[in-house]
Amino acid sequence: MNMDLNRTFMWQMPTKLIVGPGCSRQAGPELKALGGSKALLATDRGVRGAGVLAGIQESLAAARVDCAIYDGVEPNPSIRCIEAAVAIYRAERCDCLLGVGGGSSMDTAKLVGAKITHPDVDITQFEGRGKIVNPIPPLIAIPTTCGTGSEVTLSAVATDTDRHFKMGIGSPLLYPKVALIDGSLLTNLPGPVIAGTGMDALCHAAESYVNLTTNPISDALDLAAISMISRWLRPAVANANLEAMSNMVLAASIAGMGFANTRLTIVHAMSHPISGYYGVPHGVANAILLPLVMEFNLIGNARRFGDVARAMGEDTSNLTEMEAARLSTRAVRALSRDVGIPETFEGFGVTDEHLDAMIEDAFKSGNIPLNPARVTREAVRALFLRSMGRTE
């Protein structure tokens, strides 16, 4: 790892982390300590049906914190979904929030909080950074997948279905007060969910490490996450035992802490339109795009791509800087293949029908100027086509 200490950077991490099997049962005491008396618990029907909420609800009851459940969270949550949760929060007179699930559930809880404290603001007006100015109600986040890192970030994503557009929303006021990182909640996850969310976490760490806003603190976190995911994702997909899932969910949080302070690259800029138009799971979209974008970006920061290769276990001895960098894309492709991620979007019905619109949506991302190689619309077009299994 090479550190650049020649420029000023900021580091912000206000979320309290509690890590370990069974720690999700501290939700009640932690919400009580934050002054909560009735929580809106945002989750999805899959999490609720799997029985994941039982211990959490027992914890809330023991702490005398009431709970109203909204289990209508959708993948890539829509504005409609968030507004439905807001209505329950108001009707049930809640005063705090609990997001339990993947990134969609945690993001929904964040944006419910934003809407509650900005009642006259349409959710679409939160798009971008710095639009949320009032503190949200106390929020605890409990991840049940190993990908998004939303439990430790200032970001949330909502889909404007009218525009087929995934809006990125960021504010330091969206950081959860507490994140409970409990690997025991993930041991029943299906392999494909582990694969997609785990690759999403790898994207976060790798993109954060090579973009133009890196710093020594994020570097350490990013490389640690890359190393952990490279070691634990395969066994987690094969057999979601407690050791593997505890390492994967912690790796996702570590990656989240890194990119929350650096941002990403064009992998995420391009994956959001793919999910917005075609509903491809976010982690899978990122995983398919990652090696293609890495190849495009290699010449922009070869030294750091070599670091990524080494963190993934590649032997770069006696190699040139560029030869070492190329091993990073080989390692990512091997990991994706081993956990069942397809190489292209051909099986997802993705076509070039909306290609021009997807390119324009990608260029709305704040990650575009941070990419290590200069980005043009022609380059993004070529990358999208390659991801579809096509060339011009």
N, C-alpha and C positions, 0 to 999 in steps of 0.2 A: 504494500500500500504506500502510495506516494502522497504526501500532504502538501497542500498549497496554503501557506499561512500569510500570503502577501495581499490578502483582501479581507475586508470585514464581512462577517456573516452573522446571522441571528439563529439562535436555537431556542425552541419553545416546546415544552412538554409538560403541560399542567395535569395530565391524567394520572391518577393513582392506580397502579397495577397491583393486583393480588393474583398470584400464580400458583397453581397446584391442583391435583385431583380433589374434587369436592368443594373447591372454593366458591362455586356458584351459590352454595348455601349461605354465603355471607351477604347475599343481596338484601335481605331484610334489615339486618343491623346497619349496613352501609347506607341504605336509603333513609332509615330512621335518623341516622347521624347527620344526614343532609337536610333534615327537617321535613321529610316527606311523610304524608299520612295516607295518601291513596295514589297508587301508580297506574298509569296506562302502560300495559305490557304489550308491545308491538312485536308480532311474530307471524309465522306463516302456518298453514294447516298441517304441513308435513312435520314441522317441529312439534306442534301441539299433539298431533296424532302419535308421534313416536314416544311420548311420555317424558320428554326432556324437561317439561315445566314442573313436574311433580315436586322435586326437591326445592326448586326455587319458590314455588307457592307455599310450601311448608315453612320455608325461611321467612317469607313475608308475614305469614299468619303468626308465627312465633314472635315476631318483632312488632306485631299489631299494626302492620301496614296493609291497608286494603288494596285490592287489585281489580282493575277492569281489563279484560283481554280483548285486543283486536288481532284476529288471526287471518286477516285478509291481505296480508302483504304479498305482493306479486314479485316475481323475478323482474329486475329492472323496473322498480316501482313507479307507477304513473302518478301524475298529479291527482287524479281521481282517487286513487288508493290512499294517498296521504290525506286528502280532504276528508275521506270517510273516517280515518283514524282521529282526525281533529274533532270531528263531530262527537265521537264517543268520549274523548277527553273532556269536552265541555259538558256533555250531558251527564257524565258520571262525576263531575266536579273533582277531577284529578288535580294533583299539585306536583307530580313528579313523573319521571319516565323511566322505562326499562325496555331496552332493545335486546331481544333474545333471538338469535338466528344468524344467518349470513349477513353480508353487507346490506342487502335490501332491507332487512328488518331494522338494523342499526341506523341506516340512513333515514328510514321512515320515521323512527323515533326522533332523530335529530331535527327533521324538517317539521314534524308535528310541533316540537318545541319552538322552532322559529316562527311558525304561523301563530301559535298561541300568544307570543309576546309581540307580534306584529299583526294584529287582527285585521287591519285595513290594507295590508299589502298582499297582492297576488303572489302565489308561489313562483310564478315565472319571473317576477321582479328580483328574486334572490340570485338569479343566474350570475356567475362570475364570482369575484372575491370582494369582500368588504361591504356587501349589501345588508348584512344582518348586523344591527347596531344595538339591539337590546339583548341582555343575557337570557338564555332559555331556561326553563325549569330544570332542576337537578336531574341528571341523566346518568344511569348506569348501563353499560354495554356488556353483553355476554355473548361472545362469538360461539357458534356451533358449527362453523366450517373453518377451514385453515387457509383463507385466502385474502379477504379484502383489507384487513387491518383497520377497518372503520372504527374499531373500538379505541384506537389511539390517534386518530387523525382529526383535522379540522375540516374535513371535506364530506360532502354528501352528493349523491347523484339522483336525479329524478327524470323520468321520461315524459316529455311533452308529446303525447300521442298524436296531436293535431299536426305537429311538424315532423314526427318520427325522429325526434331529437332528444338525446340524452344530455341534460343540462348538468354541468359541473357547478357546484355551489361550495364556496369556501369562506370560513370565518373562524377566527380563534374562539369565538363564542360557541362553536359547535363541538368543541372537545368534550367528550364525556367526563364527568367528575371522577368516575371509577370504572375500571375495566376488570372483569373477573375472568381469568384465563384458565379454564377448566378442561383439561384434555379428556376427562371421563365422559363429557357430554358428546364426544365425537366418535366413540368406538363403534357405533352402529351406522355410521355414514356409508353409503354405497361407494364402491371404488371409483366410478366415474365422477362423482361429486368431489371426492378427495383429489382426484387427478386435476380437474378443472380449477378448483380453488387453490390447490397447491401450486400449480403453474402460474396462477395470477399473482401469488405471493412472490414467486421467483421473478416475474416481470417487474414487480414493484422494486425489488432490491437491485436487479440488474440495470433497469432504466435509471434509477436514482444514482447508481454508482458511476454511470458514464455520461450523465448530462452535464450541462454547463454551469450548474449551481451547486456543485458538490462542496462538502466541507469535511473536516477530519472526523467529526462526531458521526455524521451520517455514513461516512466511508466505513467506519468500524462496524456499525450496525448492518450496513448493506452486505459486507463480506461475510459477517457471521450468519446472516440469514441465508445467503446463497449456499454457504457450506452446509448448514443444517438441512436445507431443503434437498440438496443434492444427495445427502446421506439418507434422509428419512422418508422422502416421498415414495420411492419404490416400495419399501416394506409397508408403508401406510396403506397404499392402494391394494397390495396383496393381502394384507391382514391387519385390519384397523385396530391393533392392540393398543393398550393404554400408553406404553412407552412411545410408540411411533406417533400416536395422535397428540400426546402431550408435547413432543418435540415439534410437530408440525404447527400446532396452533400457536405455540410460543414463537416459532420462526416467522409466522405471518404477522404477529404483533411487532416483532423486531423490525421486519421489513416496513411495516406501517409507520413506525417511529422514524425510520430513515427518510422515506419519501415525503412524509408530512412536512419535512423541513427543506426539501430540495425540489420536489415535483418529479416529472417523468420525462418521457420522450414521445416520439410519434406512434409508438405501439398503442398507447392508450388513446391518442388523438384519432387513430384510425379504427380502433375496436369499438368505440362508442357508436359511430354511425352503422357499423355492421350489426350491432345488437339493436339499435334503434329501428332499422328497416327490416331486419330479418329475425329478430328474437334469438340470435345465437347467444348461449350463455356467456357471460362476460369473461370468465376465466378461460374458456375454450377459445373465444375470439382472440384474446391476448396471446394465448399459447401458439396458435397458428401463425399469427403475425410476427411473434418475437424473433425467430431465427432469420426471417426475411429482412426485417428491419435491422437486426444486428449486422448482417452482411453489408447492408447499405451504409451503416454507421461506422464500420471498422476503421476506415481511413481517417475518421474524425477524432478518434481517441484510442488508437491501437494499444497503447501502453495499458490503459485501464481494461480493455477487453482481455488482455493477457492476464490481468489480475483475476478477472471473472473466471477464466479457464482454470487457473490454479485453485481458486476457491471451490470449483466443481470437481477437483481431483485430477485434473490433467497434468501430465508431466511436460513442462515446457523447457526442460534443460537443453542447452545447446541449440535453441531455436532463435531465429530473429524475432524482433518485436512483432512483425506482422504475422509470421508463422504461428507464434503463440496466440495472437489475437484470434486467428481463424479457428483454433481449437475450441474457443468459447462457443461458436455456432455449432460445431460438431457435438459438443457435450450437451447443448440444449436440445438438439434434434434427437439425440440418443435417449435423453430423459423423457421427452415427449412421446417418442415411439414406445418406450417401455411401459408407460402408464396409459397408453391407449388413445392419445390425442391424434386425430387425423392430421395429415400434412396440409390439406387445403379445405376450403369451404364447400367443395363440390357436393358433399352429402347433406348440406344444410339449405339447399335451394337458393344460394346466393348467386345472383347474376349481375350483369353490368347494367341492368335496367335503371338503377338509381345511382350509377357511378358518378356522374357529374355532381349530383346533390351530396353524395357521401364525401367527395373531395372537398366541397365547400364547407361542409360541416366539420370535417377534420381540421380545416384551417381556422376554425373558430376557437380551437383549443389553445390555452395558454402554454401548452407544452411545445408547440411548434418552434418558437424562438429559442428554446432551451435544448433542442436536439443537437447532438455533437457534430453532425454533418448538416450543411445548409439544405433546406427543404424547398423543393419546387412542386408545383401542381403536377408537372409531368412525372416527377419521381414518385409521388403518391399514387398517381394513376397506374404506373407500372407495378408498384407494389401491390395495389389492390388486385390487379389482374393476375399477378403471380399467385396471390393467395386464393384465387378462384381456380387455379390450375390452368391459367391461360397466359398468353402473351399478346402483345398488340398484333 
